[in-house]
Amino acid sequence: METSGRITTTPDAHDFTVENVEKALHQLYYDPNIENKNLAQKWLMQAQVSPQAWQFCWALLCPDKVPEIQYFGASALHTKISRYWSDIPSDQYETLKTQLFSQIACFSSGSKMVLTRLCVALASLALNTMPEAWPGAVPEMVRVFQEEGGGVDGRARCLALLELLTVLPEEFQTSRLPQYRKGQVRGALGREWGSVCPLLQQLLRRGDSPGAVKARVLRCLSSWVLLDVPLSESEGLVEDCFTALPDPELFDTAVEAIVNAISQPDSQRYVNTLLKLVPQVLSLQEQLREAIQNGDMETSHGICRIAVALGENHSRSLLEQVEHWQGFLALVNMIMFCTGIPGHYPVNETTSSLTLTFWYTLQDDIMSFDPERQAVYLQVYRPVYFQLVDVLLHKAQFPSDQEYASWSSDEKEQFRIYRVDISDTLMYVYEMLGAELLSNLYEKLGRILTNTEQASSWQHTEALLYGFQSIAETIDVNYSDVIPGLIGLIPRISINNVQLADTVMFTIGALAEWLADHPVMLSSVLPLVLQALGNPDLSVSSVSTLKKICRECKFDLPPYATNIVAVSQVCVCATSQCMWLMQALGFLLSALPVEEILRNLHSLITPYIQQLEKLADETPNPSNKLAIIHILGLLSNLFTTLDISKQEDESGEGTAPPVKTAPPPPGPNPVVVVLQQVFALIQTVLSKWLNDSQVVEAVCAIFEKSVRTLLHDFAPMVSQLSEMLGQMYSTIPQASALDLTRQMVHIFASETDNFPPIKALFELVTSVTLSIFQQGPRDHPDIVDSFMQLQAQALKRKPDLFLSESLDVKAVFHCGVLSLKFPEAPTVKSTCLFFTELLPRCSDVPPVARVVQEDGKLLLQAVLEAIGGGSSRSLMDQFAEVLFSLNKHCFPLLTVWLKEALQAAGFPSTRVTTEQKDTFTQQILRERVNKRRVKDIVKEFTLVCRGLHGTEYAAEY
């Protein structure tokens, strides 16, 4: 195709000719240049919605055109009818309908994709004209296509009619009809089922109906039942679907139709029909067994879907039919058979996972009955649920090592998720079966581990432990009498496999709270955990378990502390979970006497400090940067959990034994001692890496986590840290330094001794940030965000900071106004928070009162600008809060400012009238107490400003 024939410019109306459309389609399909394709597509989209589409779409449907061109013509027709219906004069409806019928008849033997688009176009026309302008749409469709003529054979006409009837409800589901019309049309379509149902039944029951016709009938039924066709009215057809299941050609569509029909929310009203369906579903058991025997996963999957759809959607209705209890129990057993389907998920079967939700639903329904009826159901179903536990634990078993090694990583991941689903189900089932379930699992595990004659697979042991772990992780098993026995059995397990070792670890971790109440048992399991720490394959499970034990049992661990620290020191370099391991050690050390903490800390971190000293001397490069960040991260994680202040209160909690350690003596906190020792080293590291935000973040994280944990115990370091932060931020401003400053302001600004260094730091970082604003802050939204949060925190904790002569309150205010216009949502939220903290201070902080009086109108204008469309709609609640605050604390000024600001033509939007602005002003000024109401007023006004009021888009938001 020549360049001159390419569609390359913005089209004029006269460009949308048949020839140009064909050229553009050729370009879209055959031009190798992707830019030309994109241009063509854009042009075609404009053509499709243009008024000229009415002329070219019929011409494009000519029989001599290729299907791609015909398809575009049909799509253009559908677009015009579905999206621009109001442009079509009512006297044209009949002509349009006749033309569409005629085209569908022509294409019934032609291109399938074009036929479908034409059917969708006629369906759209029907939906827009029923029930008033075209009351008998469906009977007329049936009559037109049953008439002989046009040289089209009966089978093609029949398939075209079925396609039309199938797309009609589908088009309804996706149509853009207004809400009130949707209700009318749904009702009209429901009444048309009377014309559709006999036709579908007749075609499905006729012996000479071709397979293609029957398949289309089943698809059509699937489509119509989604309109909530009463199950009693489709009962005969649904039963006919069961007779289609033995036919492999019809199996999938028949399953879809049955599942859709019985899954409709309305179908539970038709209990008699549901009771007739139970034996129909049960009669599929033979076909299911054969499919499993023959390895036919598609068939077993489909039959399972049917059984689960009936059970899951209607378990309560069917349970209530007490005289039919045996039929429902048989259905439950059929679903159990599907849960335990042979093979390993997801490699040899994909069906069992479909059934898990059913077991939740059945249990919920049984437990929702009154106690008397519940007792009757539990008598029947408790044994079923015990059987379910056995089945699930069998399904959770790993395959042989050889087979597992052949699985892909995706299959292994799917199996892991499947086991999590099984774990969740077991946890839920425990609510029904209670302590007896744990006893049951314990007996089985005991038999395996003490039965020396019959060797059992590690998989069996692992699955039983997994069952225990699933329950113990989320349910309080402290009162279970089988746990001591289980803890006693664990050391007897012969661990010769990674999966089994992982599960042993996680099981011990799940019992950490129980161990805290029974510390005598720690000596049985702690050696196993410490041994596993040295195995890189077990790093996740062993470290997370040690962390849980150190957190829950820390007051019982001092006798083991030296050993734990020694083993951890060896492993911390090797494990990928080193940060977690440091947190575990922090918990452990917290319970020791201070001198022991210091001794252990010294041996634990000296190697890292020496390494850090060495790295600090080196010329900066990428590899030593990572090493520095790693060491700083280890220290941060250690200090996150090392908290001696909780020694007294935690050790006396609940059923824990009395205090086992003396309260911490007065004197510096061990973490502070260590930080003071390494402070100079950290400063050296910083001086070399001040340009690198990641290293600065890592340094700030150490102090931030320490401050969070130690709170007022950190006081001895406030002065030197404030000085270092000030120097750091003055040289190269970074958000992490502001965040740490905020933390310091939060904790220490109200303390007399610490106020001077905090005040000096606050003034310094404010001054530095103001100079960033003068140079242009747009490149630093993170700094602006953190700065606004810092200012808000200062106003909240210590408004006296704003009385300082060294603080330019006016400049901070102006920076806030500027920050409101940032495109980044977090920055705008922080700025709104700043203003909602600032405005209430008008009454007690004179510099704030002055700046609000002088420049408050600028703030109001920025807020109105945002509401008028300048900011995302998701931020309107925050702007409403600022407006509410202005109204509450500056009412006389706001009345004047609002009037002045909204007088300007076209402000805050060209879409709002003077009347609408006046109404908005009155509504806002009236609300000085109800913040929720102000938010609603702002949301309403912003929609008007954006031209979205009353639209579907606005409603969806």
Secondary structure, 3 states (H helix, E strand, C coil): CCHHHCCCCCCCHHHCCHHHHHHHHHHHHHCCCHHHHHHHHHHHHHHHHCCCHHHHHHHHCCCCCCHHHHHHHHHHHHHHHHHCHHHCCHHHHHHHHHHHHHHHHHHCCCCHHHHHHHHHHHHHHHHHHCCCCCCCHHHHHHHHHHCCCCCCCHHHHHHHHHHHHHHHHHHHHHCCCCHHHHHHHHHHHHHHHHHHHHHHHHHHHCCCCCHHHHHHHHHHHHHHHCCCCCHHHHHHHHHHHHHHCCCCCCHHHHHHHHHHHHHCHHHHHCHHHHHHHHHHHHCCHHHHHHHHHCCCHHHHHHHHHHHHHHHHHHHHHHHHCHHHHHHHHHHHHHHHHHHCCCCCCCCCCCCHHHHHHHHHHHHHHHHCCCHHHHHHHHHHHHHHHHHHHHHHHHHCCCCCHHHHHHCCHHHHHHHHHHHHHHHHHHHHHHHHHCHHHHHHHHHHHHHHHHCCCCCCCHHHHHHHHHHHHHHHHHCCCCCCCCHHHHHHHHHHCCCCCHHHHHHHHHHHHHCHHHHHHCHHHHHHHHHHHHHHHCCHHHHHHHHHHHHHHHHHCHHHCHHHHHHHHHHHHHHCCCCCCHHHHHHHHHHHHHCCCHHHHHHHHHHHHHHHHHHHHHHHHCCCCHHHHHHHHHHHHHHHHHHHHCCHHHHHHHHCCCCCCCCCCCCCCCCCCHHHHHHHHHHHHHHHHHHHHCCCHHHHHHHHHHHHHHHHHHHHHHHHHHHHHHHHHHHHHHHCCCHHHHHHHHHHHHHHCCCCCCHHHHHHHHHHHHHHHHHHHHHCHHHCHHHHHHHHHHHHHHHHHCHHHHHCCCCCHHHHHHHHHHHCCCCCHHHHHHHHHHHHHHHHHHHCCHHHHHHHHHHHHHHHHHHHHHHHHHCCHHHHHHHHHHHHHHHHHCHHHHHHHHHHHHHCCCCCCCCCCHHHHHHHHHHHHHCCCCHHHHHHHHHHHHHHHHCCCCCHHHHHC
